[in-house]
Amino acid sequence: MPFRGQLTAYVMHRAERSVAAGNPRARLVLNQIVGQGVGMMDEVKTSAQIVREFREDFRSAQGRMRALTL
């Protein structure tokens, strides 16, 4: 959904302002933006682990791309 941010910006801005003003119920709106990625989380990792895995995945993809261009 390339326009999701534009479609929800006004509502999210209002919800953020409402939370800042002390409305705890407005947090329910903000928590809805987590998305499908939550379903893929199955373990707790440190940020260092995540960065290491990202770097390894990038290097692997980079190697595959090089093989395609040679």
C-alpha positions as CSV (number, residue, x, y, z in Angstrom):
1,M,0.0,0.0,0.0
2,P,2.1,2.9,-1.2
3,F,-0.4,5.5,0.0
4,R,-1.0,4.1,3.4
5,G,1.0,6.8,5.1
6,Q,-0.9,9.5,3.3
7,L,-4.3,7.9,4.1
8,T,-3.6,7.5,7.8
9,A,-1.4,10.6,8.5
10,Y,-4.2,12.8,9.8
11,V,-5.7,10.2,12.1
12,M,-2.3,9.2,13.4
13,H,-1.3,12.8,14.1
14,R,-4.5,13.4,16.0
15,A,-4.0,10.2,18.0
16,E,-0.4,11.2,18.9
17,R,-1.6,14.6,20.0
18,S,-4.4,13.0,22.1
19,V,-1.9,10.6,23.8
20,A,0.4,13.5,24.5
21,A,-2.6,15.3,26.1
22,G,-3.1,12.4,28.4
23,N,-5.8,10.3,26.7
24,P,-4.7,6.6,27.3
25,R,-7.4,5.3,24.9
26,A,-5.8,7.0,22.0
27,R,-2.9,4.6,22.4
28,L,-5.2,1.9,21.0
29,V,-5.2,3.6,17.7
30,L,-1.4,4.0,17.6
31,N,-0.9,0.3,18.5
32,Q,-2.8,-0.8,15.4
33,I,0.0,0.1,13.0
34,V,2.3,-2.8,14.0
35,G,1.4,-4.7,10.9
36,Q,2.0,-8.2,9.6
37,G,5.7,-8.2,10.8
38,V,4.6,-9.0,14.3
39,G,3.5,-12.5,13.2
40,M,7.1,-13.2,12.1
41,M,8.7,-12.4,15.5
42,D,9.4,-15.6,17.3
43,E,12.4,-14.8,19.6
44,V,14.0,-11.9,21.4
45,K,17.2,-10.5,19.8
46,T,19.5,-7.7,20.7
47,S,20.0,-4.9,18.2
48,A,23.5,-6.1,17.6
49,Q,22.2,-9.5,16.5
50,I,19.7,-7.9,14.2
51,V,22.3,-5.7,12.6
52,R,24.6,-8.7,12.2
53,E,21.9,-10.8,10.6
54,F,21.0,-7.9,8.3
55,R,24.6,-7.5,7.3
56,E,24.9,-11.2,6.6
57,D,21.7,-11.2,4.5
58,F,22.9,-8.2,2.6
59,R,26.3,-9.8,1.8
60,S,24.5,-13.0,0.7
61,A,22.2,-11.0,-1.6
62,Q,25.1,-8.9,-2.9
63,G,26.9,-12.2,-3.8
64,R,23.9,-13.5,-5.7
65,M,23.6,-10.2,-7.6
66,R,27.2,-10.3,-8.6
67,A,26.8,-13.8,-9.9
68,L,24.0,-12.6,-12.1
69,T,26.0,-9.7,-13.6
70,L,29.2,-11.6,-14.4
